[in-house]
Structures are given as C-alpha cells and as structure tokens.
Amino acid sequence: MCGAEPINCFPMLINTLSNTFLRLFNSMARIRIWSHPFSYVHNPGIERYVFFFCLNHMLILAAGLPPFFAVSSMKDYKVKSM
C-alpha cells in the first residue's frame, strides 16, 4: 500500500484515514488522492539543449581559468615569494 519512498507514504496515510472516517459516518463518498510531485516528459530536444548549454559554459570556464593561474604565478614571481 505504501511505497518505499517517504513522499508516497503521507498521502496514502491521509487517504486511508479520510476514507475510514467517512465510513464511520456511514457515507458512501470516497476520497481519492494522487501524488505526482515532478512531472517528467521525455523530450530529446530539451535534453540536447541542456547538454549544449552546459557544454558552452564549461568551454567558457575552461578558456577563462588558465590566465587566472598564469597571473597568480607572475605575481608570485614579482614578489619573489619562493
């Protein structure tokens, strides 16, 4: 009745309690609940967009970091920190 994931247990508990209380009061109504916290749609176009977005940012980062380290080394050389 309750899955291993805690996000599914609470709605099932509320559903069971609500329906139990309805039956205690001789009601024929039933309460139905569902839990879909994340809607997942498999769309290859979005996956491709995310991949190229991340790739572009990684390339920009890879191009920008080496000069930072070179400048840091030059400052150490000028100050003769070694």
C-alpha positions, 0 to 999 in steps of 0.5 A, spaced: 500 500 500 505 504 501 511 505 497 518 505 499 519 512 498 517 517 504 513 522 499 508 516 497 507 514 504 503 521 507 498 521 502 496 514 502 496 515 510 491 521 509 487 517 504 486 511 508 484 515 514 479 520 510 476 514 507 475 510 514 472 516 517 467 517 512 465 510 513 464 511 520 459 516 518 456 511 514 457 515 507 458 512 501 463 518 498 470 516 497 476 520 497 481 519 492 488 522 492 494 522 487 501 524 488 505 526 482 510 531 485 515 532 478 512 531 472 517 528 467 516 528 459 521 525 455 523 530 450 530 529 446 530 536 444 530 539 451 535 534 453 540 536 447 539 543 449 541 542 456 547 538 454 549 544 449 548 549 454 552 546 459 557 544 454 558 552 452 559 554 459 564 549 461 568 551 454 567 558 457 570 556 464 575 552 461 578 558 456 577 563 462 581 559 468 588 558 465 590 566 465 587 566 472 593 561 474 598 564 469 597 571 473 597 568 480 604 565 478 607 572 475 605 575 481 608 570 485 614 571 481 614 579 482 614 578 489 619 573 489 615 569 494 619 562 493 
